[in-house]
Amino acid sequence: MVTFHTNHGDIVIKTFDDKAPETVKNFLDYCREGFYNKHHFPPCLLTVS
């Protein structure tokens, strides 16, 4: 799981490395490198499943 801490609250993302190992690895590499630090996220609709 990955948690983004924003000024509007936390966003928790569950990763599925068993289903998409390369995608999860790339995403986590971006996180570790600080790619998402100070990144602007545009407004979006919340979908809960």
MMTF fields as JSON, N, C-alpha, C and O atoms, coordinates in Angstrom:
{
  "mmtfVersion": "1.0.0",
  "mmtfProducer": "UNKNOWN",
  "numBonds": 195,
  "numAtoms": 196,
  "numGroups": 49,
  "numChains": 1,
  "numModels": 1,
  "chainsPerModel": [1],
  "groupsPerChain": [49],
  "chainIdList": ["A"],
  "bondAtomList": [4, 2, 8, 6, 12, 10, 16, 14, 20, 18, 24, 22, 28, 26, 32, 30, 36, 34, 40, 38, 44, 42, 48, 46, 52, 50, 56, 54, 60, 58, 64, 62, 68, 66, 72, 70, 76, 74, 80, 78, 84, 82, 88, 86, 92, 90, 96, 94, 100, 98, 104, 102, 108, 106, 112, 110, 116, 114, 120, 118, 124, 122, 128, 126, 132, 130, 136, 134, 140, 138, 144, 142, 148, 146, 152, 150, 156, 154, 160, 158, 164, 162, 168, 166, 172, 170, 176, 174, 180, 178, 184, 182, 188, 186, 192, 190],
  "bondOrderList": [1, 1, 1, 1, 1, 1, 1, 1, 1, 1, 1, 1, 1, 1, 1, 1, 1, 1, 1, 1, 1, 1, 1, 1, 1, 1, 1, 1, 1, 1, 1, 1, 1, 1, 1, 1, 1, 1, 1, 1, 1, 1, 1, 1, 1, 1, 1, 1],
  "groupList": [{"groupName": "MET", "atomNameList": ["N", "CA", "C", "O"], "elementList": ["N", "C", "C", "O"], "formalChargeList": [0, 0, 0, 0], "bondAtomList": [1, 0, 2, 1, 3, 2], "bondOrderList": [1, 1, 2], "singleLetterCode": "M", "chemCompType": "L-PEPTIDE LINKING"}, {"groupName": "VAL", "atomNameList": ["N", "CA", "C", "O"], "elementList": ["N", "C", "C", "O"], "formalChargeList": [0, 0, 0, 0], "bondAtomList": [1, 0, 2, 1, 3, 2], "bondOrderList": [1, 1, 2], "singleLetterCode": "V", "chemCompType": "L-PEPTIDE LINKING"}, {"groupName": "THR", "atomNameList": ["N", "CA", "C", "O"], "elementList": ["N", "C", "C", "O"], "formalChargeList": [0, 0, 0, 0], "bondAtomList": [1, 0, 2, 1, 3, 2], "bondOrderList": [1, 1, 2], "singleLetterCode": "T", "chemCompType": "L-PEPTIDE LINKING"}, {"groupName": "PHE", "atomNameList": ["N", "CA", "C", "O"], "elementList": ["N", "C", "C", "O"], "formalChargeList": [0, 0, 0, 0], "bondAtomList": [1, 0, 2, 1, 3, 2], "bondOrderList": [1, 1, 2], "singleLetterCode": "F", "chemCompType": "L-PEPTIDE LINKING"}, {"groupName": "HIS", "atomNameList": ["N", "CA", "C", "O"], "elementList": ["N", "C", "C", "O"], "formalChargeList": [0, 0, 0, 0], "bondAtomList": [1, 0, 2, 1, 3, 2], "bondOrderList": [1, 1, 2], "singleLetterCode": "H", "chemCompType": "L-PEPTIDE LINKING"}, {"groupName": "ASN", "atomNameList": ["N", "CA", "C", "O"], "elementList": ["N", "C", "C", "O"], "formalChargeList": [0, 0, 0, 0], "bondAtomList": [1, 0, 2, 1, 3, 2], "bondOrderList": [1, 1, 2], "singleLetterCode": "N", "chemCompType": "L-PEPTIDE LINKING"}, {"groupName": "GLY", "atomNameList": ["N", "CA", "C", "O"], "elementList": ["N", "C", "C", "O"], "formalChargeList": [0, 0, 0, 0], "bondAtomList": [1, 0, 2, 1, 3, 2], "bondOrderList": [1, 1, 2], "singleLetterCode": "G", "chemCompType": "PEPTIDE LINKING"}, {"groupName": "ASP", "atomNameList": ["N", "CA", "C", "O"], "elementList": ["N", "C", "C", "O"], "formalChargeList": [0, 0, 0, 0], "bondAtomList": [1, 0, 2, 1, 3, 2], "bondOrderList": [1, 1, 2], "singleLetterCode": "D", "chemCompType": "L-PEPTIDE LINKING"}, {"groupName": "ILE", "atomNameList": ["N", "CA", "C", "O"], "elementList": ["N", "C", "C", "O"], "formalChargeList": [0, 0, 0, 0], "bondAtomList": [1, 0, 2, 1, 3, 2], "bondOrderList": [1, 1, 2], "singleLetterCode": "I", "chemCompType": "L-PEPTIDE LINKING"}, {"groupName": "LYS", "atomNameList": ["N", "CA", "C", "O"], "elementList": ["N", "C", "C", "O"], "formalChargeList": [0, 0, 0, 0], "bondAtomList": [1, 0, 2, 1, 3, 2], "bondOrderList": [1, 1, 2], "singleLetterCode": "K", "chemCompType": "L-PEPTIDE LINKING"}, {"groupName": "ALA", "atomNameList": ["N", "CA", "C", "O"], "elementList": ["N", "C", "C", "O"], "formalChargeList": [0, 0, 0, 0], "bondAtomList": [1, 0, 2, 1, 3, 2], "bondOrderList": [1, 1, 2], "singleLetterCode": "A", "chemCompType": "L-PEPTIDE LINKING"}, {"groupName": "PRO", "atomNameList": ["N", "CA", "C", "O"], "elementList": ["N", "C", "C", "O"], "formalChargeList": [0, 0, 0, 0], "bondAtomList": [1, 0, 2, 1, 3, 2], "bondOrderList": [1, 1, 2], "singleLetterCode": "P", "chemCompType": "L-PEPTIDE LINKING"}, {"groupName": "GLU", "atomNameList": ["N", "CA", "C", "O"], "elementList": ["N", "C", "C", "O"], "formalChargeList": [0, 0, 0, 0], "bondAtomList": [1, 0, 2, 1, 3, 2], "bondOrderList": [1, 1, 2], "singleLetterCode": "E", "chemCompType": "L-PEPTIDE LINKING"}, {"groupName": "LEU", "atomNameList": ["N", "CA", "C", "O"], "elementList": ["N", "C", "C", "O"], "formalChargeList": [0, 0, 0, 0], "bondAtomList": [1, 0, 2, 1, 3, 2], "bondOrderList": [1, 1, 2], "singleLetterCode": "L", "chemCompType": "L-PEPTIDE LINKING"}, {"groupName": "TYR", "atomNameList": ["N", "CA", "C", "O"], "elementList": ["N", "C", "C", "O"], "formalChargeList": [0, 0, 0, 0], "bondAtomList": [1, 0, 2, 1, 3, 2], "bondOrderList": [1, 1, 2], "singleLetterCode": "Y", "chemCompType": "L-PEPTIDE LINKING"}, {"groupName": "CYS", "atomNameList": ["N", "CA", "C", "O"], "elementList": ["N", "C", "C", "O"], "formalChargeList": [0, 0, 0, 0], "bondAtomList": [1, 0, 2, 1, 3, 2], "bondOrderList": [1, 1, 2], "singleLetterCode": "C", "chemCompType": "L-PEPTIDE LINKING"}, {"groupName": "ARG", "atomNameList": ["N", "CA", "C", "O"], "elementList": ["N", "C", "C", "O"], "formalChargeList": [0, 0, 0, 0], "bondAtomList": [1, 0, 2, 1, 3, 2], "bondOrderList": [1, 1, 2], "singleLetterCode": "R", "chemCompType": "L-PEPTIDE LINKING"}, {"groupName": "SER", "atomNameList": ["N", "CA", "C", "O"], "elementList": ["N", "C", "C", "O"], "formalChargeList": [0, 0, 0, 0], "bondAtomList": [1, 0, 2, 1, 3, 2], "bondOrderList": [1, 1, 2], "singleLetterCode": "S", "chemCompType": "L-PEPTIDE LINKING"}],
  "groupTypeList": [0, 1, 2, 3, 4, 2, 5, 4, 6, 7, 8, 1, 8, 9, 2, 3, 7, 7, 9, 10, 11, 12, 2, 1, 9, 5, 3, 13, 7, 14, 15, 16, 12, 6, 3, 14, 5, 9, 4, 4, 3, 11, 11, 15, 13, 13, 2, 1, 17],
  "groupIdList": [1, 2, 3, 4, 5, 6, 7, 8, 9, 10, 11, 12, 13, 14, 15, 16, 17, 18, 19, 20, 21, 22, 23, 24, 25, 26, 27, 28, 29, 30, 31, 32, 33, 34, 35, 36, 37, 38, 39, 40, 41, 42, 43, 44, 45, 46, 47, 48, 49],
  "secStructList": [7, 3, 3, 3, 3, 3, 6, 6, 3, 3, 3, 3, 3, 7, 7, 7, 6, 6, 6, 7, 2, 2, 2, 2, 2, 2, 2, 2, 2, 2, 2, 2, 6, 6, 6, 6, 6, 6, 7, 7, 7, 7, 7, 7, 7, 7, 7, 7, 7],
  "xCoordList": [0.844, 0.0, 0.885, 1.976, 0.379, 1.083, 0.129, -1.056, 0.639, -0.179, 0.393, 1.56, -0.445, -0.097, -0.671, -1.861, 0.162, -0.289, -0.515, 0.426, -1.762, -2.087, -2.653, -2.966, -2.781, -3.363, -4.881, -5.522, -5.451, -6.88, -7.113, -8.235, -6.072, -6.195, -5.331, -4.695, -5.318, -4.491, -5.236, -6.456, -4.465, -4.977, -4.202, -2.977, -4.908, -4.266, -4.5, -5.63, -3.415, -3.485, -3.005, -1.905, -3.842, -3.466, -2.861, -3.456, -1.689, -1.04, -1.243, -1.402, -1.234, -1.448, -0.24, -0.302, 0.856, 2.077, 1.968, 2.753, 1.015, 0.815, 0.149, 0.309, -0.59, -1.284, -0.533, -0.636, 0.216, 0.936, 2.285, 2.515, 3.175, 4.427, 5.308, 5.909, 5.391, 6.259, 5.684, 6.424, 4.375, 3.719, 3.877, 4.176, 3.677, 3.83, 5.269, 5.513, 6.228, 7.643, 7.945, 8.594, 7.476, 7.718, 7.075, 7.696, 5.846, 5.143, 5.896, 6.08, 6.334, 7.065, 8.414, 8.863, 9.065, 10.324, 10.092, 10.871, 9.018, 8.677, 8.449, 8.909, 7.746, 7.487, 8.792, 8.997, 9.662, 10.942, 11.827, 12.579, 11.736, 12.543, 11.968, 12.589, 10.781, 10.172, 9.425, 9.134, 9.113, 8.431, 7.127, 6.79, 6.398, 5.088, 5.149, 4.118, 6.323, 6.45, 6.132, 6.656, 5.285, 4.875, 4.187, 4.127, 3.669, 2.988, 1.538, 0.883, 1.046, -0.339, -1.252, -1.044, -2.267, -3.274, -4.536, -5.079, -5.008, -6.228, -7.44, -7.426, -8.485, -9.706, -10.232, -10.15, -10.766, -11.306, -12.508, -12.74, -13.254, -14.407, -13.956, -13.101, -14.519, -14.195, -15.065, -16.29, -14.42, -15.14, -14.761, -13.58, -15.736, -15.497, -16.069, -17.229, -15.236, -15.729, -15.558, -15.919],
  "yCoordList": [-1.181, 0.0, 1.24, 1.258, 2.259, 3.532, 4.602, 4.588, 5.529, 6.634, 7.95, 8.266, 8.711, 10.067, 10.984, 10.912, 11.843, 12.819, 14.141, 14.721, 14.612, 15.85, 16.865, 16.53, 18.105, 19.128, 18.961, 19.694, 18.016, 17.705, 16.346, 15.839, 15.763, 14.453, 13.415, 13.69, 12.238, 11.159, 10.366, 10.213, 9.873, 8.979, 7.676, 7.663, 6.587, 5.284, 4.477, 4.34, 3.948, 3.176, 1.762, 1.55, 0.811, -0.594, -1.048, -0.855, -1.647, -2.145, -3.654, -4.349, -4.141, -5.56, -6.109, -6.357, -6.292, -6.751, -8.181, -8.59, -8.944, -10.299, -10.275, -11.213, -9.216, -9.113, -8.246, -8.468, -7.266, -6.346, -5.988, -4.831, -6.964, -6.731, -5.63, -4.857, -5.549, -4.539, -3.136, -2.184, -3.014, -1.72, -1.243, -0.073, -2.142, -1.785, -1.395, -0.418, -2.144, -1.818, -0.416, 0.377, -0.111, 1.214, 2.311, 3.345, 2.096, 3.071, 3.314, 4.462, 2.236, 2.377, 3.049, 3.818, 2.768, 3.456, 4.957, 5.751, 5.349, 6.772, 7.371, 8.476, 6.647, 7.136, 7.328, 8.363, 6.344, 6.421, 7.551, 8.155, 7.833, 8.901, 10.288, 11.295, 10.344, 11.634, 12.263, 13.459, 11.471, 11.996, 12.703, 13.716, 12.184, 12.744, 13.845, 14.434, 14.137, 15.223, 16.553, 16.85, 17.331, 18.646, 18.537, 19.516, 17.361, 17.132, 17.596, 17.347, 18.257, 18.735, 17.63, 17.097, 17.291, 16.332, 17.106, 17.818, 16.983, 17.709, 17.165, 16.022, 17.971, 17.486, 16.245, 16.143, 15.317, 14.101, 13.631, 14.092, 12.729, 12.154, 10.97, 10.194, 10.832, 9.715, 8.523, 8.628, 7.399, 6.161, 5.154, 4.873, 4.619, 3.622, 2.307, 2.227, 1.273, -0.032, -1.068, -2.228],
  "zCoordList": [0.0, 0.0, 0.0, 0.57, -0.653, -0.74, -0.236, -0.57, 0.565, 1.05, 0.542, 0.774, -0.152, -0.544, 0.523, 0.829, 1.091, 2.081, 1.344, 0.802, 1.325, 0.62, 1.604, 2.747, 1.152, 2.02, 2.148, 2.901, 1.427, 1.537, 2.188, 2.187, 2.734, 3.364, 2.672, 1.654, 3.23, 2.7, 1.628, 1.671, 0.676, -0.356, -0.221, -0.346, 0.031, 0.191, -1.08, -1.547, -1.629, -2.865, -2.585, -2.075, -2.925, -2.787, -4.109, -5.169, -4.045, -5.249, -5.363, -4.359, -6.579, -6.849, -7.6, -8.804, -6.872, -7.533, -8.042, -8.897, -7.536, -8.055, -9.434, -10.215, -9.732, -11.016, -12.028, -13.235, -11.544, -12.438, -11.82, -11.468, -11.686, -10.962, -11.556, -10.81, -12.857, -13.475, -13.293, -13.044, -13.417, -13.224, -11.787, -11.547, -10.835, -9.42, -9.134, -8.426, -9.672, -9.464, -9.99, -9.309, -11.199, -11.776, -10.933, -10.684, -10.496, -9.666, -8.361, -7.956, -7.697, -6.438, -6.65, -5.8, -7.773, -8.092, -8.21, -7.683, -8.905, -9.004, -7.617, -7.332, -6.765, -5.406, -4.643, -4.009, -4.702, -3.975, -4.489, -3.724, -5.785, -6.386, -6.112, -6.449, -5.5, -5.188, -6.35, -6.327, -7.361, -8.544, -8.197, -8.809, -7.23, -6.896, -5.842, -5.518, -5.304, -4.332, -5.014, -6.087, -4.394, -4.917, -6.272, -7.015, -6.599, -7.877, -7.762, -6.749, -8.775, -8.787, -9.305, -10.395, -8.512, -8.943, -9.301, -8.456, -10.528, -10.907, -10.163, -9.708, -10.036, -9.381, -10.104, -11.328, -9.336, -9.937, -9.134, -8.016, -9.702, -9.02, -8.184, -8.61, -7.011, -6.134, -6.49, -6.559, -6.714, -6.978, -5.91, -5.708, -5.241, -4.205, -4.693, -5.099, -4.645, -5.089, -4.014, -4.212]
}
